[in-house]
């Protein structure tokens, strides 16, 4: 009995990955039949249940689909990835970020029970282990009365830093816990990293489209930004990046390397290594935001670019805001050779991060429940993302293209070019639906007809909202 | 029975204040006998116990002292207040803040069990209601599972903001809870306020000496500072302030208006009003740091300058770090007409503050235990401050002068001029004693022979450390 459980736990992933590889290598093409459960069970020497489990996951990932009385088939794509706008490297010039009051509006909608929260990238309520976290925090605060109320001065609670360092081995990093600085979420981590690396007026290279709150932050820091085109299939264009390193001499580069927000794409290991090499050659430090790294749909924790850093010039930012509790504000910054500066800057900016939530997260990681929790929520987000993409496909105008994220929970949706997403935003808001219009994600006009949707907020109860958005989009097209 | 408790609760303060006024007006002079408990009980028509209670408080405050078999006497001063260095208004010019690595060292000592923490201004462990706070936080998180883990987006938890607004009525403010932004301590509040009001290279007027972490912050913000001389008796010199407003045109002014760190002095109501009027006349906004406002030894909550602000140009910063729990990181900023900017900036810098600690502080304030707690810790701090000043007086070189704070828990100590406090700092650190040397509190050389000591860390167990410091100071004098 015990053995079968073990078998289930480990082997279904092997089956899953084997099928994913074969589909990726076009051994089986879209629309073709894949081996039946019985066939694969026999050929791989695993139980029927294990194959069933793997096929369920592959269905969740929209890689295969079952057809009644016929078997399993590689799923036709049905819709394409968004096109990569044509803005080439030679034309790029640094731009100041204009003010956009709308960002804070969208972030505020997240806590408004009257709004369908498709706008901000906030985790699903059912994916937050609130009861367990609260119980753990209570226990920790009772046990560590003084520590729970005293300052956890930078670099922060030691036990938490050790746990984070341990987890980073999964991402290919051999990290000294004493390099890790606890911050108030990844947001503060990125803010501190940029304040260390850039002075007002400096230029920052960044993958485009860009998470909108970052754009607000860049403006606040008086940075000019260089938007390097990023593809939904392969991520940031390294050729363009290298050209601009030469011509524009940015002070730093900021990249969301895994399950990019909004694109959902991760850089391959090869690309991460190459990016680090290129940046090192030009002496440009990298701020790597890995906020979604734990949210891989395939259950494989991707690497971080930092794993290839030999000079301490990759400043790695992470957080538990997407996986455990956004309201705990527990993030971290591993600032490499800028570590001391980071500690001091944190003291000047907010002195320390809250102690009780640091204690709670440390104990959650320590007690071993985190990995189990991740497996649980990754499946939920894979399902939600697929289901929402399906609904968008059904209800939005015909030419709509949607990303197929490999992790995280945002969908980046390209609508027909005539559609202005600001108008859609305004109409949607009037109906109690919050969305993030594409223009917010760039200083260029390339994404005006795009929209980012938070698939974490997908549920049968909210399905009407996608239908309504689709109708609004069609109406706007007709009237344009 | 009930009535007598009531009598005790309210009337002993009246007795206390009446005596304080009479001493202040020199109705009774230092060394003179004050009425006996019996006499005063009769003349004021209150119980003996009430007078006893009042006299105990007056003893704590070192205003009177009992002499065996003789009665109560107005306490001779015994030592003088530090002298106000002679740096006059016409000489003042804005200065850049040099780097001082020592600040973060001192702040780190606070959590080091191997150090006597006289350096950082950290509350006493016995004054932190850790058990009660933990219990309240547990209860709140259990009851409000979702809210405790979700973002409390700016301006922050509504119930907490209402409680803060209510308390501000005690300080003479009629505050709209929707103006209050919850921050990660007063530190982040001041940081946000300065980022709103000042650009890099701007000039900031500030009372001198200056809390050293602020100096670090000013350097980080690339501000030039104008140090306005402040007296330990009356606070910032308004004449000099007004002159520099004309000649130097600073972008803002920052003042710790109550129980100033390090001076311990509060501005009188008249002075607060005048300061607000002068600044308004010159269109210079005020950042008012009221972090110690709740810690009055006389149990009377002083006003804030904000109470006289008619233009929304006083940005009031507060915190529960000194009174409840430094590690909870619950502070706030009421940014007046800059409120919207403050909310957005907070989002860019750290998105939100931790939710569980906001819930805990809100409930602590709501359940009514806060005022009782304050009465308790004010007495403790009054005692500690007096006892530590006494010990300094006994052990330090003869010409040493010490402030006589009216609240808070820092002592500002002027040693003989030949003494270099950096040398004292280094010798003390080697013996496991952390102190804050005076040079950290200014860009001028006026305070090199000063030291700030954290009286909250005073205890019989730590008494040896003051004696050791005194010996070190004498040795340094002899060798200089």
Interface residues (C-beta under 8 A of the other chain):
Chain A: X101 X103 X104 X107 X108 X110 X111 X122 X125 X128 X130 X131 X133 X134 X137 X138 X141 X142 X145 X146 X147 X148 X149 X150 X151 X152 X153 X154 X183 X184 X185 X187 X188 X191 X195 X200 X213 X216 X217 X220 X324 X325 X326 X327 X328 X329 X343 X344 X345 X347 X348 X349 X350 X351 X352 X353 X354 X355 X356 X357
Chain B: X101 X103 X104 X107 X108 X110 X111 X122 X125 X128 X130 X131 X133 X134 X137 X138 X141 X142 X145 X146 X147 X148 X149 X150 X151 X152 X153 X154 X183 X184 X185 X187 X188 X191 X195 X200 X213 X216 X217 X220 X324 X325 X326 X327 X328 X329 X343 X344 X345 X347 X348 X349 X350 X351 X352 X353 X354 X355 X356 X357
